[in-house]
Amino acid sequence: MLRILIIDDEAPARNRLRRMLAELPAVHVTGEAASGQEALRLIPLKAPDVLLLDISMPGIGGMELAQMLQAEGSPPAIIFCTAWSDQAVEAFECDAVDYLVKPVRAERLELALDKARRFIASVDSGANGPFLRSTLGGKVSLLSLADVICMNAEDKCTTVVHKNGNTITDQSLLDLENEHADVLVRIHRKTLVAKKCIRGLEKTPNGRHYLHLEGYDERLQVSRRNLPAIRKLIRELT
């Protein structure tokens, strides 16, 4: 059962969310807060799994509240529900699970709660590790780094190939490599791969080397500069 706290200074917005949640399975509204201050008081008492959080509120706004909870460590999963459509990037910097623009649709709310369940499960198990911010068609979302297969630099963005398809992030390969060196390895100036997906190295008659990855049919070329490190990594993995 997913325990949910609704935080919004407008009663009609809280009521609408409560009605939609009543139609969904395995969710329980554990309380409501009309301000950030009230939410800070209720969160320790109600122990919610998920916050449905508005941004624009008197006093402590939703973004400030999210930052305060983030600083304390181990906050509930946060789903922003807001009339503002232009603050998604800042929201995901607060480790939000999803960002819904009002009027919130029932099907989008259900998808967001499914994301929250996966996020909570990954935190509880420690299996999925960190998340990446990804953007596609103007939408910003979180992608588990554990689902990533490889990343390719293209123009001013990075295409991320993962278990469920492709997405795009505005983070550079260099930043991703530096931030996640324990998970990702560079095989080419334009390519990073997930270490755990490496399944073999092939040398072609023309002397080039290609990497085989689990979950990805295309072979990826390994540059001469990166080849020694990849060979060493494969020896360590086998």
Wavefront OBJ file of the C-alpha trace (Angstrom):
o trace
v 0.000 0.000 0.000
v 1.423 3.358 -1.081
v 0.935 6.016 1.625
v 0.396 9.458 0.087
v 0.423 12.964 1.554
v -1.220 15.679 -0.582
v 0.355 19.129 -0.198
v -1.422 22.038 -1.909
v -2.688 25.364 -0.625
v -5.878 25.114 -2.739
v -8.628 22.862 -1.350
v -10.197 22.148 -4.801
v -6.824 20.850 -6.061
v -6.435 18.619 -3.000
v -9.985 17.317 -3.394
v -9.427 16.516 -7.076
v -6.292 14.536 -6.321
v -8.027 12.700 -3.499
v -10.908 11.699 -5.814
v -8.525 10.369 -8.464
v -6.496 8.472 -5.872
v -9.674 6.848 -4.539
v -10.059 5.154 -7.935
v -6.579 3.641 -7.901
v -5.581 0.345 -6.290
v -3.071 -0.022 -3.453
v -2.916 3.652 -2.496
v -3.935 5.353 0.735
v -4.135 9.102 1.370
v -2.605 9.417 4.797
v -3.241 13.156 5.074
v -3.358 16.618 3.512
v -1.362 19.785 4.094
v -2.272 23.278 2.933
v 1.245 24.673 3.299
v 4.887 23.711 3.425
v 4.980 24.449 7.137
v 2.076 22.093 7.794
v 3.719 19.436 5.618
v 6.912 19.605 7.699
v 4.830 18.892 10.795
v 2.828 16.062 9.213
v 5.581 14.156 7.391
v 7.190 12.702 10.564
v 3.732 11.868 11.974
v 2.189 10.332 8.840
v 5.353 8.734 7.385
v 4.158 9.006 3.764
v 5.832 7.084 0.962
v 4.942 9.750 -1.614
v 4.313 13.490 -1.564
v 2.006 15.026 -4.187
v 3.500 18.481 -3.932
v 2.422 21.841 -5.326
v 5.134 24.396 -6.093
v 3.455 27.777 -5.601
v 2.333 28.066 -1.976
v 2.528 30.868 0.613
v 5.457 30.656 2.993
v 7.502 27.559 2.275
v 6.890 26.715 -1.385
v 7.051 23.236 -2.851
v 10.515 23.608 -4.311
v 11.927 24.935 -1.046
v 10.238 22.132 0.873
v 11.722 19.524 -1.482
v 15.192 21.012 -1.017
v 14.787 20.990 2.765
v 13.726 17.334 2.751
v 16.550 16.439 0.366
v 19.075 18.055 2.705
v 17.769 15.972 5.612
v 18.302 12.748 3.636
v 15.936 9.877 2.709
v 12.869 12.016 1.887
v 9.603 10.519 0.623
v 9.313 10.152 -3.146
v 8.187 13.494 -4.545
v 5.749 14.030 -7.420
v 5.246 17.687 -8.211
v 1.680 18.643 -9.192
v 1.796 22.242 -10.347
v 0.391 24.828 -12.721
v 3.941 25.801 -13.661
v 5.246 24.024 -16.758
v 8.733 25.540 -16.812
v 10.336 24.338 -13.582
v 10.805 20.653 -14.367
v 14.601 20.797 -14.519
v 14.824 22.443 -11.102
v 12.318 19.906 -9.782
v 14.404 16.949 -10.916
v 17.477 18.509 -9.349
v 15.548 17.926 -6.105
v 15.350 14.224 -7.069
v 11.639 14.409 -7.907
v 10.203 11.195 -9.308
v 7.842 12.962 -11.712
v 6.452 16.366 -12.648
v 2.744 16.717 -13.444
v 1.199 19.885 -14.832
v -2.299 20.833 -13.683
v -4.966 19.878 -14.425
v -3.493 16.498 -13.513
v -4.934 13.626 -15.550
v -5.759 10.353 -13.836
v -3.694 8.247 -16.241
v -0.607 10.458 -15.751
v -1.041 10.313 -11.996
v -1.173 6.529 -12.127
v 2.004 6.386 -14.220
v 3.736 8.743 -11.798
v 2.781 6.547 -8.851
v 4.161 3.505 -10.685
v 7.452 5.413 -11.055
v 7.338 6.191 -7.347
v 6.921 2.502 -6.523
v 9.957 1.613 -8.639
v 11.947 4.442 -7.086
v 11.053 3.349 -3.552
v 11.871 -0.281 -4.353
v 15.269 0.715 -5.729
v 16.063 2.772 -2.641
v 14.967 -0.030 -0.320
v 16.992 -2.670 -2.135
v 19.931 -0.507 -3.124
v 19.880 -2.400 -6.426
v 19.202 0.321 -8.941
v 21.678 2.881 -7.689
v 21.551 6.477 -8.907
v 19.250 8.016 -11.480
v 19.870 10.163 -14.544
v 17.754 13.102 -15.648
v 16.580 12.424 -19.173
v 14.687 14.641 -21.603
v 12.578 13.679 -24.570
v 10.063 15.834 -26.404
v 10.345 18.521 -23.760
v 9.515 16.073 -20.958
v 11.975 15.523 -18.143
v 12.058 12.193 -16.312
v 14.290 9.995 -14.183
v 16.102 6.972 -15.602
v 17.735 4.365 -13.406
v 21.439 4.114 -14.176
v 21.096 0.348 -13.723
v 18.952 0.224 -16.890
v 21.539 2.017 -19.055
v 23.372 -0.002 -21.722
v 25.410 2.690 -23.480
v 25.562 6.400 -24.254
v 26.495 8.175 -27.466
v 27.379 11.839 -27.867
v 25.425 13.524 -30.662
v 25.687 17.264 -31.364
v 24.881 19.069 -28.100
v 23.182 16.181 -26.311
v 23.739 12.565 -25.333
v 21.589 9.673 -26.507
v 21.090 7.067 -23.770
v 20.308 3.499 -24.830
v 18.555 1.619 -22.031
v 16.539 -1.555 -21.477
v 13.277 0.041 -22.574
v 14.482 2.096 -25.547
v 16.308 5.367 -26.091
v 16.149 8.750 -24.441
v 18.162 11.978 -24.398
v 20.017 13.831 -21.678
v 21.686 17.224 -21.799
v 24.517 15.959 -19.589
v 27.828 15.612 -21.414
v 29.726 12.331 -21.701
v 32.562 13.836 -19.689
v 30.263 14.793 -16.815
v 28.588 11.381 -16.882
v 31.944 9.604 -16.999
v 33.290 11.588 -14.053
v 30.119 11.218 -11.991
v 29.586 7.492 -12.623
v 33.085 6.098 -13.202
v 32.234 3.041 -11.120
v 29.419 2.087 -13.527
v 30.385 3.532 -16.931
v 33.544 3.206 -19.022
v 34.618 5.115 -22.122
v 35.339 3.033 -25.239
v 35.463 5.893 -27.744
v 35.528 9.676 -27.571
v 31.799 9.617 -28.370
v 30.726 6.491 -26.458
v 30.330 5.277 -22.885
v 29.077 1.792 -22.003
v 27.815 0.175 -18.816
v 30.544 -2.095 -17.491
v 28.090 -4.790 -16.429
v 26.740 -5.085 -20.000
v 30.103 -5.949 -21.581
v 30.061 -9.480 -22.983
v 33.059 -9.648 -25.312
v 35.608 -7.982 -27.569
v 35.946 -8.818 -31.256
v 38.838 -8.030 -33.582
v 37.938 -7.767 -37.277
v 40.254 -8.616 -40.212
v 40.917 -4.917 -40.767
v 42.373 -4.626 -37.252
v 39.471 -2.779 -35.643
v 38.001 -3.835 -32.306
v 34.302 -3.967 -31.466
v 32.542 -4.493 -28.168
v 29.544 -6.800 -27.711
v 26.984 -5.679 -25.115
v 24.159 -7.574 -23.478
v 20.782 -6.205 -24.561
v 22.167 -4.345 -27.591
v 22.526 -5.881 -31.046
v 24.835 -3.260 -32.538
v 28.604 -3.689 -32.144
v 30.383 -0.614 -30.799
v 33.857 0.315 -31.958
v 36.605 0.630 -29.367
v 39.219 3.271 -30.131
v 42.919 2.412 -30.027
v 43.354 4.872 -27.199
v 40.755 3.136 -25.020
v 41.545 -0.441 -26.052
v 44.107 -1.250 -23.301
v 41.709 -0.137 -20.573
v 38.863 -2.184 -22.070
v 41.026 -5.298 -22.321
v 42.058 -4.853 -18.688
v 38.429 -4.375 -17.628
v 37.321 -7.534 -19.469
v 40.047 -9.542 -17.700
v 38.795 -8.219 -14.374
v 35.182 -9.017 -15.212
v 35.869 -12.624 -16.273
l 1 2 3 4 5 6 7 8 9 10 11 12 13 14 15 16 17 18 19 20 21 22 23 24 25 26 27 28 29 30 31 32 33 34 35 36 37 38 39 40 41 42 43 44 45 46 47 48 49 50 51 52 53 54 55 56 57 58 59 60 61 62 63 64 65 66 67 68 69 70 71 72 73 74 75 76 77 78 79 80 81 82 83 84 85 86 87 88 89 90 91 92 93 94 95 96 97 98 99 100 101 102 103 104 105 106 107 108 109 110 111 112 113 114 115 116 117 118 119 120 121 122 123 124 125 126 127 128 129 130 131 132 133 134 135 136 137 138 139 140 141 142 143 144 145 146 147 148 149 150 151 152 153 154 155 156 157 158 159 160 161 162 163 164 165 166 167 168 169 170 171 172 173 174 175 176 177 178 179 180 181 182 183 184 185 186 187 188 189 190 191 192 193 194 195 196 197 198 199 200 201 202 203 204 205 206 207 208 209 210 211 212 213 214 215 216 217 218 219 220 221 222 223 224 225 226 227 228 229 230 231 232 233 234 235 236 237 238
